[in-house]
């Protein structure tokens, strides 16, 4: 009886710890959706950015049709994009999450330097 009670308590403790860890950080749900770059990028057309509620994302150049997959999360008023290669890209939401300013310098400036910033606007999914 004691062994069963200890096992149940340990299992309950692990579930509680898992719930605490999963609850840390900000919810990314308000930012989940599809975005499109305001300006064409590097002469290759617009970029389509899709942020999924599960923390997965895709970055696709319209003309190339090739998608880059990465992970994302919201924290400290910014969106953090984590590439498979280990890179981190910061995006700053504005206009209630309708716009994202993505700093491509890797220096994490408080405001995006115009020459190294890509601005995205939220669009309806499938409107490309």
ROZA-574461 format. One line per 3 residues: number of its first residue (from 0); their letters; for each residue x, y, z of N, C-alpha, C. Coordinates in nm, 4 decimals, always signed. Example, Ala and Ser with C-alpha at 12.3 -4.5 7.8 and 13.67 -1.06 7.14 Angstrom:
2
0 = AS = +1.3190/-0.5690/+0.7800/+1.2300/-0.4500/+0.7800/+1.3200/-0.3300/+0.7800 ~ +1.2850/-0.2250/+0.7080/+1.3670/-0.1060/+0.7140/+1.2900/+0.0030/+0.7870
//
This chain:
128
0 = XXX = +0.0821/-0.1196/+0.0000/+0.0000/+0.0000/+0.0000/+0.0861/+0.1255/+0.0000 ~ +0.1918/+0.1257/+0.0830/+0.2797/+0.2415/+0.0904/+0.3497/+0.2660/-0.0428 ~ +0.3920/+0.1565/-0.1069/+0.4638/+0.1686/-0.2343/+0.3724/+0.2290/-0.3418
3 = XXX = +0.2481/+0.1865/-0.3463/+0.1519/+0.2392/-0.4432/+0.1223/+0.3865/-0.4192 ~ +0.1129/+0.4246/-0.2920/+0.0880/+0.5636/-0.2563/+0.2064/+0.6520/-0.2946 ~ +0.3286/+0.6015/-0.2716/+0.4498/+0.6770/-0.3077/+0.4584/+0.6936/-0.4595
6 = XXX = +0.4254/+0.5886/-0.5328/+0.4290/+0.5952/-0.6790/+0.3266/+0.6962/-0.7306 ~ +0.2076/+0.6951/-0.6735/+0.1038/+0.7903/-0.7139/+0.1465/+0.9338/-0.6825 ~ +0.2081/+0.9544/-0.5661/+0.2541/+1.0885/-0.5285/+0.3654/+1.1361/-0.6213
9 = XXX = +0.4575/+1.0460/-0.6562/+0.5664/+1.0824/-0.7475/+0.5117/+1.1174/-0.8852 ~ +0.4168/+1.0398/-0.9339/+0.3560/+1.0668/-1.0643/+0.2839/+1.2007/-1.0628 ~ +0.2082/+1.2261/-0.9577/+0.1369/+1.3530/-0.9451/+0.2348/+1.4699/-0.9397
12 = XXX = +0.3457/+1.4525/-0.8677/+0.4484/+1.5566/-0.8606/+0.5097/+1.5856/-0.9961 ~ +0.5368/+1.4812/-1.0741/+0.5942/+1.5004/-1.2079/+0.4960/+1.5727/-1.2996 ~ +0.3689/+1.5372/-1.2923/+0.2669/+1.6042/-1.3737/+0.2579/+1.7512/-1.3347
15 = XXX = +0.2604/+1.7804/-1.2060/+0.2549/+1.9182/-1.1585/+0.3746/+1.9981/-1.2098 ~ +0.4952/+1.9408/-1.2012/+0.6160/+2.0091/-1.2508/+0.6057/+2.0350/-1.4004 ~ +0.5575/+1.9385/-1.4758/+0.5420/+1.9546/-1.6205/+0.4454/+2.0690/-1.6509
18 = XXX = +0.3343/+2.0753/-1.5776/+0.2375/+2.1832/-1.5988/+0.2978/+2.3189/-1.5658 ~ +0.3801/+2.3267/-1.4633/+0.4448/+2.4529/-1.4271/+0.5411/+2.4980/-1.5366 ~ +0.6196/+2.4063/-1.5888/+0.7160/+2.4402/-1.6939/+0.6434/+2.4834/-1.8205
21 = XXX = +0.5394/+2.4136/-1.8577/+0.4659/+2.4473/-1.9800/+0.3940/+2.5811/-1.9666 ~ +0.3636/+2.6221/-1.8454/+0.2945/+2.7488/-1.8249/+0.3864/+2.8694/-1.8216 ~ +0.5174/+2.8476/-1.8225/+0.6124/+2.9588/-1.8180/+0.6170/+3.0315/-1.9512
24 = XXX = +0.6496/+3.1588/-1.9478/+0.6590/+3.2380/-2.0701/+0.5231/+3.2939/-2.1085 ~ +0.5241/+3.3755/-2.2106/+0.4015/+3.4377/-2.2573/+0.3334/+3.3480/-2.3594 ~ +0.2052/+3.3652/-2.3717/+0.1326/+3.2913/-2.4738/+0.1623/+3.3512/-2.6102
27 = XXX = +0.1925/+3.2670/-2.7063/+0.2185/+3.3137/-2.8421/+0.0920/+3.3207/-2.9248 ~ -0.0194/+3.2743/-2.8679/-0.1430/+3.2657/-2.9435/-0.1851/+3.3969/-3.0099 ~ -0.1725/+3.5137/-2.9452/-0.2149/+3.6366/-3.0133/-0.1349/+3.6656/-3.1402
30 = XXX = -0.0151/+3.6089/-3.1512/+0.0698/+3.6360/-3.2668/+0.0643/+3.5254/-3.3714 ~ +0.0037/+3.4133/-3.3377/-0.0065/+3.3041/-3.4344/-0.0891/+3.3513/-3.5534 ~ -0.0425/+3.3180/-3.6726/-0.1131/+3.3578/-3.7936/-0.0175/+3.3678/-3.9109
33 = XXX = -0.0665/+3.4237/-4.0195/+0.0117/+3.4370/-4.1419/+0.0446/+3.5835/-4.1654 ~ +0.1696/+3.6087/-4.1995/+0.2191/+3.7439/-4.2247/+0.2864/+3.7474/-4.3620 ~ +0.2940/+3.8675/-4.4196/+0.3602/+3.8877/-4.5489/+0.4496/+4.0104/-4.5376
36 = XXX = +0.5706/+4.0004/-4.5937/+0.6612/+4.1153/-4.5887/+0.6003/+4.2314/-4.6660 ~ +0.6160/+4.3524/-4.6132/+0.5616/+4.4720/-4.6769/+0.6352/+4.4995/-4.8077 ~ +0.7669/+4.4823/-4.8051/+0.8510/+4.5061/-4.9232/+0.9067/+4.3737/-4.9746
39 = XXX = +0.9355/+4.3650/-5.1053/+1.0042/+4.2451/-5.1566/+1.1408/+4.2315/-5.0898 ~ +1.1873/+4.1087/-5.0766/+1.3143/+4.0828/-5.0090/+1.4207/+4.0392/-5.1093 ~ +1.5312/+4.1117/-5.1141/+1.6495/+4.0774/-5.1950/+1.6143/+4.0486/-5.3411
42 = XXX = +1.5169/+4.1203/-5.3941/+1.4791/+4.1020/-5.5342/+1.4143/+3.9683/-5.5639 ~ +1.3719/+3.8969/-5.4599/+1.3143/+3.7634/-5.4793/+1.1676/+3.7565/-5.4394 ~ +1.1016/+3.8680/-5.4345/+0.9597/+3.8693/-5.4004/+0.9362/+3.8820/-5.2508
45 = XXX = +0.8114/+3.8706/-5.2145/+0.7706/+3.8864/-5.0749/+0.7947/+3.7576/-4.9967 ~ +0.8082/+3.7745/-4.8671/+0.8266/+3.6611/-4.7766/+0.6935/+3.6316/-4.7089 ~ +0.6580/+3.5052/-4.7036/+0.5405/+3.4607/-4.6300/+0.5896/+3.3986/-4.4993
48 = XXX = +0.5367/+3.4468/-4.3889/+0.5749/+3.3994/-4.2563/+0.4507/+3.3433/-4.1887 ~ +0.4563/+3.2162/-4.1512/+0.3432/+3.1552/-4.0823/+0.3873/+3.1113/-3.9433 ~ +0.3210/+3.1651/-3.8420/+0.3482/+3.1302/-3.7030/+0.2318/+3.0456/-3.6527
51 = XXX = +0.2595/+2.9216/-3.6195/+0.1551/+2.8300/-3.5736/+0.1444/+2.8351/-3.4219 ~ +0.0266/+2.8044/-3.3703/+0.0016/+2.8098/-3.2261/+0.0881/+2.7121/-3.1476 ~ +0.1350/+2.6056/-3.2122/+0.2147/+2.5044/-3.1427/+0.3631/+2.5403/-3.1333
54 = XXX = +0.4013/+2.6618/-3.1768/+0.5402/+2.7052/-3.1681/+0.6236/+2.6727/-3.2903 ~ +0.5631/+2.6149/-3.3919/+0.6339/+2.5888/-3.5169/+0.6058/+2.7032/-3.6131 ~ +0.6953/+2.7217/-3.7101/+0.6790/+2.8315/-3.8053/+0.7456/+2.7974/-3.9378
57 = XXX = +0.7042/+2.8687/-4.0427/+0.7690/+2.8577/-4.1737/+0.7929/+2.9972/-4.2287 ~ +0.9018/+3.0109/-4.3034/+0.9455/+3.1352/-4.3670/+0.9665/+3.0974/-4.5118 ~ +0.8887/+3.1565/-4.6021/+0.8949/+3.1143/-4.7416/+0.9037/+3.2345/-4.8343
60 = XXX = +1.0036/+3.2318/-4.9240/+1.0123/+3.3321/-5.0302/+0.9171/+3.2899/-5.1407 ~ +0.8277/+3.3794/-5.1791/+0.7235/+3.3458/-5.2752/+0.7794/+3.2909/-5.4060 ~ +0.8826/+3.3530/-5.4605/+0.9355/+3.3113/-5.5902/+1.0115/+3.1795/-5.5836
63 = XXX = +1.0728/+3.1496/-5.4722/+1.1531/+3.0280/-5.4619/+1.0707/+2.9070/-5.4218 ~ +0.9616/+2.9284/-5.3517/+0.8742/+2.8189/-5.3129/+0.9343/+2.7241/-5.2095 ~ +1.0495/+2.7565/-5.1569/+1.1162/+2.6732/-5.0582/+1.0903/+2.7306/-4.9190
66 = XXX = +1.0488/+2.6462/-4.8265/+1.0164/+2.6927/-4.6919/+1.1263/+2.6558/-4.5934 ~ +1.1554/+2.7475/-4.5036/+1.2479/+2.7230/-4.3933/+1.1627/+2.7058/-4.2686 ~ +1.1838/+2.5971/-4.1987/+1.1069/+2.5696/-4.0778/+1.1908/+2.6052/-3.9550
69 = XXX = +1.1225/+2.6590/-3.8546/+1.1905/+2.6950/-3.7305/+1.0901/+2.6956/-3.6167 ~ +1.1374/+2.7201/-3.4970/+1.0527/+2.7289/-3.3772/+1.0434/+2.8748/-3.3342 ~ +0.9362/+2.9091/-3.2640/+0.9203/+3.0455/-3.2157/+0.8494/+3.0455/-3.0806
72 = XXX = +0.8677/+3.1564/-3.0074/+0.7959/+3.1783/-2.8822/+0.7894/+3.3282/-2.8549 ~ +0.6959/+3.3668/-2.7706/+0.6815/+3.5068/-2.7298/+0.7359/+3.5216/-2.5885 ~ +0.8194/+3.6250/-2.5686/+0.8718/+3.6535/-2.4350/+0.9233/+3.7967/-2.4300
75 = XXX = +0.8921/+3.8659/-2.3226/+0.9428/+4.0013/-2.3021/+0.8968/+4.1003/-2.4082 ~ +0.7779/+4.0813/-2.4612/+0.7260/+4.1732/-2.5626/+0.7854/+4.1529/-2.7007 ~ +0.8612/+4.0453/-2.7187/+0.9201/+4.0161/-2.8496/+0.8928/+3.8716/-2.8874
78 = XXX = +0.9072/+3.8440/-3.0156/+0.8983/+3.7071/-3.0642/+1.0395/+3.6593/-3.0924 ~ +1.0703/+3.5407/-3.0475/+1.2023/+3.4817/-3.0651/+1.1899/+3.3689/-3.1658 ~ +1.2658/+3.3772/-3.2746/+1.2674/+3.2731/-3.3777/+1.3970/+3.1944/-3.3616
81 = XXX = +1.3868/+3.0623/-3.3511/+1.5028/+2.9754/-3.3319/+1.5209/+2.8875/-3.4551 ~ +1.6301/+2.9087/-3.5284/+1.6561/+2.8292/-3.6482/+1.7200/+2.6962/-3.6097 ~ +1.7122/+2.5990/-3.6999/+1.7725/+2.4676/-3.6753/+1.9234/+2.4766/-3.6609
84 = XXX = +1.9829/+2.5767/-3.7255/+2.1282/+2.5933/-3.7205/+2.1748/+2.6597/-3.5917 ~ +2.0816/+2.7018/-3.5073/+2.1175/+2.7639/-3.3804/+2.1067/+2.9153/-3.3798 ~ +2.0644/+2.9747/-3.4899/+2.0482/+3.1196/-3.4959/+1.9237/+3.1655/-3.4224
87 = XXX = +1.9292/+3.2878/-3.3732/+1.8146/+3.3489/-3.3061/+1.7851/+3.4806/-3.3759 ~ +1.6591/+3.4982/-3.4143/+1.6146/+3.6212/-3.4800/+1.5026/+3.6788/-3.3941 ~ +1.5081/+3.8089/-3.3692/+1.4060/+3.8745/-3.2880/+1.3076/+3.9515/-3.3747
90 = XXX = +1.1814/+3.9441/-3.3368/+1.0772/+4.0223/-3.4025/+1.0038/+4.1017/-3.2951 ~ +0.9750/+4.2273/-3.3262/+0.9025/+4.3128/-3.2337/+0.7633/+4.3386/-3.2895 ~ +0.6593/+4.2927/-3.2202/+0.5234/+4.3171/-3.2676/+0.4814/+4.4619/-3.2435
93 = XXX = +0.3969/+4.5124/-3.3317/+0.3395/+4.6457/-3.3154/+0.1975/+4.6436/-3.3698 ~ +0.1264/+4.7515/-3.3476/-0.0111/+4.7648/-3.3959/-0.0970/+4.6459/-3.3509 ~ -0.0825/+4.6098/-3.2233/-0.1622/+4.5010/-3.1678/-0.1318/+4.3647/-3.2278
96 = XXX = -0.0112/+4.3452/-3.2765/+0.0277/+4.2172/-3.3364/-0.0015/+4.2074/-3.4846 ~ -0.0531/+4.3157/-3.5438/-0.0815/+4.3141/-3.6879/+0.0450/+4.3325/-3.7703 ~ +0.1492/+4.3870/-3.7074/+0.2776/+4.4069/-3.7757/+0.3890/+4.3455/-3.6918
99 = XXX = +0.4908/+4.2940/-3.7604/+0.6108/+4.2427/-3.6960/+0.7309/+4.3072/-3.7617 ~ +0.8215/+4.3618/-3.6821/+0.9474/+4.4162/-3.7329/+1.0566/+4.3170/-3.6964 ~ +1.1166/+4.2571/-3.7974/+1.2160/+4.1521/-3.7762/+1.3554/+4.2094/-3.7962
102 = XXX = +1.4363/+4.2036/-3.6914/+1.5732/+4.2547/-3.6924/+1.6657/+4.1461/-3.7466 ~ +1.7205/+4.1684/-3.8660/+1.8057/+4.0694/-3.9313/+1.9541/+4.0881/-3.8994 ~ +1.9884/+4.1819/-3.8100/+2.1291/+4.2069/-3.7792/+2.1875/+4.1036/-3.6835
105 = XXX = +2.1033/+4.0436/-3.5997/+2.1532/+3.9532/-3.4973/+2.2110/+4.0266/-3.3776 ~ +2.2005/+4.1602/-3.3759/+2.2561/+4.2405/-3.2668/+2.1514/+4.2776/-3.1620 ~ +2.0240/+4.2490/-3.1885/+1.9150/+4.2732/-3.0949/+1.9038/+4.4191/-3.0551
108 = XXX = +1.8876/+4.5045/-3.1539/+1.8700/+4.6479/-3.1312/+1.7333/+4.6740/-3.0688 ~ +1.7226/+4.7787/-2.9862/+1.5923/+4.8116/-2.9301/+1.4916/+4.8502/-3.0382 ~ +1.5400/+4.9080/-3.1458/+1.4533/+4.9340/-3.2608/+1.5272/+4.8836/-3.3837
111 = XXX = +1.4533/+4.8351/-3.4777/+1.5109/+4.7728/-3.5974/+1.5818/+4.8763/-3.6850 ~ +1.7106/+4.8586/-3.7164/+1.7749/+4.9490/-3.8125/+1.7081/+4.9328/-3.9492 ~ +1.6674/+5.0417/-4.0085/+1.5880/+5.0376/-4.1317/+1.6503/+4.9512/-4.2410
114 = XXX = +1.7819/+4.9570/-4.2570/+1.8463/+4.8815/-4.3643/+1.8504/+4.7313/-4.3367 ~ +1.8293/+4.6913/-4.2132/+1.8360/+4.5500/-4.1760/+1.7073/+4.5001/-4.1119 ~ +1.5981/+4.5650/-4.1423/+1.4705/+4.5309/-4.0817/+1.3717/+4.4875/-4.1898
117 = XXX = +1.2992/+4.3808/-4.1615/+1.1920/+4.3373/-4.2511/+1.0617/+4.3549/-4.1749 ~ +0.9695/+4.4290/-4.2323/+0.8398/+4.4505/-4.1696/+0.7374/+4.3581/-4.2345 ~ +0.6629/+4.2883/-4.1502/+0.5578/+4.1973/-4.1950/+0.4231/+4.2506/-4.1491
120 = XXX = +0.3206/+4.2271/-4.2298/+0.1829/+4.2594/-4.1921/+0.1017/+4.1309/-4.1925 ~ +0.0115/+4.1210/-4.0944/-0.0743/+4.0023/-4.0859/-0.1721/+4.0013/-4.2036 ~ -0.1893/+3.8850/-4.2623/-0.2838/+3.8658/-4.3724/-0.3699/+3.7440/-4.3409
123 = XXX = -0.4766/+3.7290/-4.4137/-0.5589/+3.6096/-4.3988/-0.4853/+3.4918/-4.4605 ~ -0.4911/+3.3777/-4.3963/-0.4233/+3.2578/-4.4469/-0.4716/+3.2264/-4.5879 ~ -0.3778/+3.1915/-4.6748/-0.4107/+3.1541/-4.8122/-0.4370/+3.2707/-4.9045
126 = XX = -0.4031/+3.3929/-4.8629/-0.4321/+3.5097/-4.9476/-0.3150/+3.5488/-5.0361 ~ -0.2219/+3.4586/-5.0579/-0.1059/+3.4903/-5.1425/-0.1325/+3.4504/-5.2852
//
